[in-house]
Amino acid sequence: MNQRYPNAYAAPAAVGASTVDRRARFIVRTYNHLFGAILLFIAIEIGLFYSGVAETLASAMLGTNWLFVLGGFIVVSWLASRTAHQTESVALQYAALGGFVVAEAIIFVPLLFIADRFAPGAIQSAGIVTMLAFAALTGVAFWTRKDFSFLGGVLRWAFILALLAIVAGVIFGFNLGMFFSVAMVGLAGAAILYDTSNVLHHFPEDRHVGAALELFASVAMMFWYVLRIFISSRD
């Protein structure tokens, strides 16, 4: 669900050229911020559902043309990614990450509401599958130390094609189906490999907040489509 991959990894102070200690510090900071973003996302969703706001939001969003929702999210995603990667202000970097998490939490409400009502247990199952997949892909990237930056061009084109398919589905009213969701899970997995590789090799040392934002976006996308698969399987 995200549009990113800005050309922001060519800074001379790339983490891959740093000392072992500085690289380890960058990695720890990045993943601490990632897990913090995930916890914030969960806290927001719990607050929305326990307060009853989620039902109101879900009804409003499901009754709105999804292109408006998708367009707004793309704009927020682009602004957050650009800010996190380019601004020198640490406060603005954190604001970008926080804003992106809030935007993700809001756009997830209708899907989580449907899962909670019509597919009990699907949210927990999708969360477990997503975390296991993320751990496995992260392990591959760390174990092999392979540079997956060559995936960047493929991912950009794949995301453009996926976005066109989503827009076409909204306009012409057809369901993209299970195979599309499976393909998007695979695409999210490739994005996690790409992002993790950039964390190990290419991000500037002072951009751990931006790195966490990229990883969070990929994990959220995987969770979205894994959850869709669980919901569809229970129809």
Residue, then its C-alpha position, 0 to 999 in steps of 0.5 A: m500500500n505504499q509508494r516510496y523508494p526515493n533515490a536517497y541511498a547514495a549519500p557518501a556516509a553510507v552505513g556499509a562503509s562505517t566501522v562495525d560498532r557504528r553499523a551495529r548501533f545504526i541497526v539497533r536504532t533502526y529496529n528499535h524504532l521499527f518495533g516502536a512503530i509497530l507498537l504504536f500502530i497496535a496501540i492506535e488500533i486498540g484505542l480506535f476499536y475500544s472507543g467505538v471510533a473504528e466502527t464509525l471510521a469503517s462505515a465512513m471509509l467503506g461508503t467513500n470512493w476508495l480512490f480518494v482514500l488511496g490517493g490521500f494515503i499515497v500523498v501522506s506516504w510520499l511526504a512522510s518518506r521524503t521528510a524522513h529521508q531528507t530533513e536534517s531536523v530529528a523532530l521532523q523525522y520523528a513526526a514523519l514516522g509518527g504521521f505515517v504510522v497514524a495514516e496506516a492505522i486509519i487506512f487499516v480500520p475498514l479491513l480490521f473491522i471486517a476481519d473482526r466481524f466476519a473472520p474471528g481469529a484472522i487478525q491474530s493469525a495474519g499477525i503471526v504469519t507476517m512476523l514469522a515471514f519478516a523474521a525469516l526474510t530478515g534472517v536471510a538478509f543478515w545471514t547472506r549479507k547479500d546486497f539486494s539493492f538490484l531489486g529496486g527497479v523491479l519493485r518500482w515497476a511492480f508497485i506501479l503495476a499493482l497500483l494500476a490494478i487496484v485503481a482499475g478494480v475500484i473504477f470498474g468494480f472487479n475483485l482482484g482476488m486471492f492470486f493478487s493478494v498472494a502476489m502482493v505478499g510476495l512483493a512485500g517480501a521482496a520489499i523487506l529484503y530490499d529494505t533490510s539490505n539497505v539498512l545493512h549497506h546503503f542508508p546514511e548513518d543518521r537516517h535510522v528513523g527513515a530506515a524504520l519507516e521503510l521497513f514498517a511500510s513493507v511489514a504493514m503491506m505484507f500484513w494487509y495482504v496476508l490478512r486479506i488472504f485469511i479473510s477470503s479463505r473464510d468466506 
